Amino acid sequence: MNNSILIELFKKFTPKEMKEFEEFVHSPFFNKNQSVTKLFEYIRKQYPGFKAHSVEKKLIYSTIFPDVEYNDGFLRTLMFNLSELAERYLAYIRFNSVPFAEDRYLLHELNERECDKLFERKMKEILKEIKETDIQNAGYFYSKFAVEHEYFYYLSRTNLDKIEKLVNRPDVEEMFYHITYFYYFQAIRHYVYFLNRRGLYQIDFKTELFEDIYKIIDPKYFQSVPLLNLYYDVLTLYLNEDNFANYYNIKKNAVELENKITKHELIWIYINLQNFCDKMIMKGHNEFLEELFDIYKLKLEKKIYAWQEMPAKFYGGVVDIALKLKEFKWAKDFIENYKDELSPKSRDYVFYYSLALYEFSLNNFESSLELLSKVKYTEVYQKIELRCLMAELYYELDMDDVLLSHIDAFRHFLMNDKLIPSGKKETYSGFIKYIKALSILKNKKSSEEVYLLTKKISDNPVIFNKEWLLKKLETISD
C-alpha cells in the first residue's frame, strides 16, 4: 500500500493540511462513512513517515476491523473513497485560494435566485474590494470581467423594458477591455513558453494565430496596466533580440513593480531575463556574463528561484557563471549551501557535476574526472553538458585516444537524437569538431594552423564554450 496513489497523495500534504483534512473527513457534510474515517485515522498516525510495514494492507485491515476476516475488495473501496475525499479537499483549498472565486459564484447564485437587495449589497462590497487590490494580473482582470458581467446580466434581467439605458453604460466597454487584458496575459505567457521550448527541442508548435495577433497589438491600449506592459516587453525579448534596452527596461520595471507582482509572476519574469542573458552570451556578448550573475544573485536574495524545490538548471547555471567570472569561493559556498534545496531526484547528479566543474576550473583535472564518475544523468541536456566536460578533461589529461573515441560517440549521439533542434546541434557539433582539431594541433604546434583555427573559432558565433577553446589555442601558440 506504500506505493498506492492514496499514500503518495498524503505524502504531499503539509502538517497544516493534514490537520484540516482531519476536520474535513470528520464533517458529516463531506463524509458519513465511518469505515472511511477509521481508515483515515489509522493512516494519519503513520504520517509523515509511512513506513512500509505500517501501511501493509492486511495490518491496516486487522487494526481497524479486529476479528473480521480480511476483505481486499472492501479495503480497496475504502481507499478509493478516501482518495476521493482527499481530491475534493485539494479542490476546496485551491478554490479558496483563487481571489474572488467564492464571490463570483455567490453573486451568480444570488442573481439566479433573484435575491436582488442582497445582490446589490454584495456587488458593491466586491467591486470595492477588487478596486483596492494591488496586484492587477490576469486573475484580477478575469475576476473584474466576471463580476461586471454578472452585474450586467442582473441589470438586463431587472430592466427588460429599459435596454437602451444599458448600452451606453461605461462598464460595458470596460468589460471588453478587462477580458481582453486577461486574454493578452495568458496568450503572451503561453507564446513565450512555446518560443522557449522551440529553442530547446526539435518540436514544431503552430503559433501562427498569435503571431498574427501580435502584429496588430498596440501597447498604447494597455499603458494603464503596468504588469501587462511588462509581459509584452518580455515577449519582445524573444522577437527582437537585438533590442538590449528592452532587457534593461524589464529589469528596472520588475524591481519597481515587485510589490504588485505575485511570486510566481516574478519568477517567470526573471527566468526570461536569465534566458535572454544565456542567449546573448552564446552569441558572444560577454558583457552579459556579469548581467546573468546579477540576475542569479537577485533571485537568490529575493528567494524567487523556485516554486518549491530549486531547479537543477538554475543551480547548475549559478555555478557555471560564478566559475566563468572566477568567483571560486562564492561558487564553492553556493554548491555546499544550496545542495539540499535540489529535488532528491536530481540532487546527486547536479551536486557532483557542479563539484566536478569547480575542480576543473581550478585545474584539478583528475579530481574532476573522479567526481564525474559519480554522476548519473536523466535528461538530454544533462548528457550533453556531461559529455562536453568529459571531452575537456580528456584533452587536459592528454588522453588523446580516449578523447577521439569519446568525440566519435558524442557525434553519433547528436546526429541520432530527434529532440535536439538543429541550432543546438550546430553549437555542440562545432565544439566537438574544434576540440578534435585542438587535440591534433597541440602536438604539431604549427603557428599558421593555430592562427587559422583561432580565426575559424572566433568567427563562429554559435560554439559551445568558445572561450575555453580559444584559451587552449593560446597555450599551443605559446
Secondary structure as GFF3:
##gff-version 3
##sequence-region A 1 478
A	DSSP	alpha_helix	5	11	.	.	.	ID=ss1
A	DSSP	alpha_helix	15	26	.	.	.	ID=ss2
A	DSSP	alpha_helix	34	46	.	.	.	ID=ss3
A	DSSP	three_ten_helix	52	55	.	.	.	ID=ss4
A	DSSP	alpha_helix	57	64	.	.	.	ID=ss5
A	DSSP	alpha_helix	72	97	.	.	.	ID=ss6
A	DSSP	alpha_helix	101	112	.	.	.	ID=ss7
A	DSSP	alpha_helix	116	131	.	.	.	ID=ss8
A	DSSP	alpha_helix	138	158	.	.	.	ID=ss9
A	DSSP	alpha_helix	164	167	.	.	.	ID=ss10
A	DSSP	alpha_helix	170	200	.	.	.	ID=ss11
A	DSSP	alpha_helix	208	216	.	.	.	ID=ss12
A	DSSP	three_ten_helix	219	222	.	.	.	ID=ss13
A	DSSP	alpha_helix	226	239	.	.	.	ID=ss14
A	DSSP	alpha_helix	244	256	.	.	.	ID=ss15
A	DSSP	three_ten_helix	258	260	.	.	.	ID=ss16
A	DSSP	alpha_helix	263	282	.	.	.	ID=ss17
A	DSSP	alpha_helix	287	302	.	.	.	ID=ss18
A	DSSP	alpha_helix	312	324	.	.	.	ID=ss19
A	DSSP	alpha_helix	328	337	.	.	.	ID=ss20
A	DSSP	three_ten_helix	339	341	.	.	.	ID=ss21
A	DSSP	alpha_helix	347	361	.	.	.	ID=ss22
A	DSSP	alpha_helix	365	372	.	.	.	ID=ss23
A	DSSP	alpha_helix	380	396	.	.	.	ID=ss24
A	DSSP	alpha_helix	400	416	.	.	.	ID=ss25
A	DSSP	alpha_helix	422	441	.	.	.	ID=ss26
A	DSSP	alpha_helix	447	459	.	.	.	ID=ss27
A	DSSP	alpha_helix	466	477	.	.	.	ID=ss28
###
